[in-house]
Amino acid sequence: EPAANDKIDCVDSAILFMQEHINDNISLGDLSSQYNYSISRFSNLFKHKTGYAPIDYFVQMKMQKACQQLNFTTRSVKDIAFSMGFDDPYYFSKRFRTVIGMSPKKYRALNN
């Protein structure tokens, strides 16, 4: 049935959108309205397909990108945080620790 394909496309499309806006702040409202879904409907579709809530998934993507920055550049953690759309480097470090399991500084030290 075509409806099922639309649902899959909307999640794939949202993931693509996240990749293109990895340095921005995107809200759940931004995402769901883009696909003309209610927030709860969009969240359910997304979670059903990926196993993650949309914003958690987006934060995971940001942290993967931050890991690359920590590995391959000498940019400061603060600078990386700002470039990922975080206004507060402390909050960024906290989220990084939650997702990656260690602080950005420790991650960099272990991987370089």
C-alpha positions, 0 to 999 in steps of 0.5 A: 500500500502506498501509504506505508511507503510514504511513512518510510520516506518521511523518516528517511527524508528527515534523517537526510534533513538532519544530516544537512542541518547537523550544525543547526538547532532543529526542534521536533516541531520543525521536523514534524511540520515539515512533513505535515504530521503532528509531533506525536505521530511523527515521533512515533513513525520515527521511533518505530523505524529507528528505535530513537526519538527524533531529537535523540537521533539528531543529537547522536548524529551531532555527537558522531560528527563531534567525535570526528572533529575531536579526532581529526582537528585541533579545534577546541571543545568550545569551538566544536560545541558552537559549530554543532549548534550548542550555545553552551559548551558545558551542556554540549560536554554533558550530552557528549558524555551521555552519548559517548560515555566519556567527556570530549577531552577524554575522548580526544586524549584516548583517540589521539 
